[in-house]
Amino acid sequence: TTPVMVVPAHARTLPANAMLALDFSRASIRAARAALGVMATPGVMHLVYVHTANEPFPAPPPDPDATYAAGFASFFEAVEHELDPPPGIVFKRVVIQLGDIVSELLAYASVNDVDLIVAGKHGKSMHHRIQLGSVSAGILRSAQCAVVVSGSGETRPGNGSTDAQMSAQTTRGD
């Protein structure tokens, strides 16, 4: 559950333009908290959610209105409230409607000059931890910038604490 930050050899400054690969999970929140603890100010954290073709999502109407565009607004608001960024850090909300998650995230990071990609890791079993198709592994293999990855803090055999206990004990930068 300890966040891990991988930094390329060419990095010389703290990141100020970060991207959270958001899936609205405890793992992505934990990773975002760690990233906020190392970000320079002023800074921007892009909250990027990639909605895959495997999940239900209404097709956009020919003339989208504010209701359609705000479909994820309450989810983003909850994340922003929970993260409570330090002064000088602002959030930018992004929903990418379809695509391969890793490819879309890396493309967004490249186009927006992101210097830190932040992701949660969900694998619970050894099989899931080494699964080649995972988002966090794909980002770690291909990112051209610093990356923070954190687990969810879920209870595992031999780990007596629950996610709720972990959340109550953690602070920004955990």
Secondary structure as the mmCIF struct_conf table of DSSP 4:
data_model
#
loop_
_struct_conf.conf_type_id
_struct_conf.id
_struct_conf.beg_label_comp_id
_struct_conf.beg_label_asym_id
_struct_conf.beg_label_seq_id
_struct_conf.end_label_comp_id
_struct_conf.end_label_asym_id
_struct_conf.end_label_seq_id
STRN STRN1 VAL A 4 VAL A 6
TURN_TY1_P TURN_TY1_P1 ALA A 9 HIS A 10
BEND BEND1 THR A 13 THR A 13
BEND BEND2 ALA A 16 ALA A 16
STRN STRN2 ASN A 17 ALA A 21
BEND BEND3 PHE A 24 SER A 25
HELX_RH_AL_P HELX_RH_AL_P1 ARG A 26 LEU A 36
TURN_TY1_P TURN_TY1_P2 GLY A 37 VAL A 38
BEND BEND4 THR A 41 PRO A 42
STRN STRN3 GLY A 43 VAL A 50
TURN_TY1_P TURN_TY1_P3 ALA A 53 ASN A 54
BEND BEND5 GLU A 55 GLU A 55
HELX_LH_PP_P HELX_LH_PP_P1 PRO A 58 PRO A 61
BEND BEND6 PRO A 62 ASP A 63
HELX_RH_AL_P HELX_RH_AL_P2 ALA A 66 ALA A 69
TURN_TY1_P TURN_TY1_P4 ALA A 70 PHE A 72
HELX_RH_AL_P HELX_RH_AL_P3 ALA A 73 LEU A 83
HELX_LH_PP_P HELX_LH_PP_P2 PRO A 85 PRO A 86
TURN_TY1_P TURN_TY1_P5 PRO A 87 GLY A 88
STRN STRN4 ILE A 89 ILE A 96
BEND BEND7 LEU A 98 GLY A 99
HELX_RH_AL_P HELX_RH_AL_P4 ILE A 101 VAL A 111
TURN_TY1_P TURN_TY1_P6 ASN A 112 ASP A 113
BEND BEND8 ASP A 115 ASP A 115
STRN STRN5 LEU A 116 LYS A 121
BEND BEND9 SER A 125 SER A 125
HELX_RH_AL_P HELX_RH_AL_P5 MET A 126 ARG A 129
TURN_TY1_P TURN_TY1_P7 ILE A 130 ILE A 130
TURN_TY1_P TURN_TY1_P8 LEU A 132 GLY A 133
HELX_RH_AL_P HELX_RH_AL_P6 VAL A 135 SER A 142
BEND BEND10 GLN A 144 CYS A 145
STRN STRN6 ALA A 146 GLY A 151
TURN_TY1_P TURN_TY1_P9 PRO A 157 GLY A 158
HELX_RH_AL_P HELX_RH_AL_P7 ASP A 163 GLN A 169
TURN_TY1_P TURN_TY1_P10 ARG A 172 GLY A 173
#
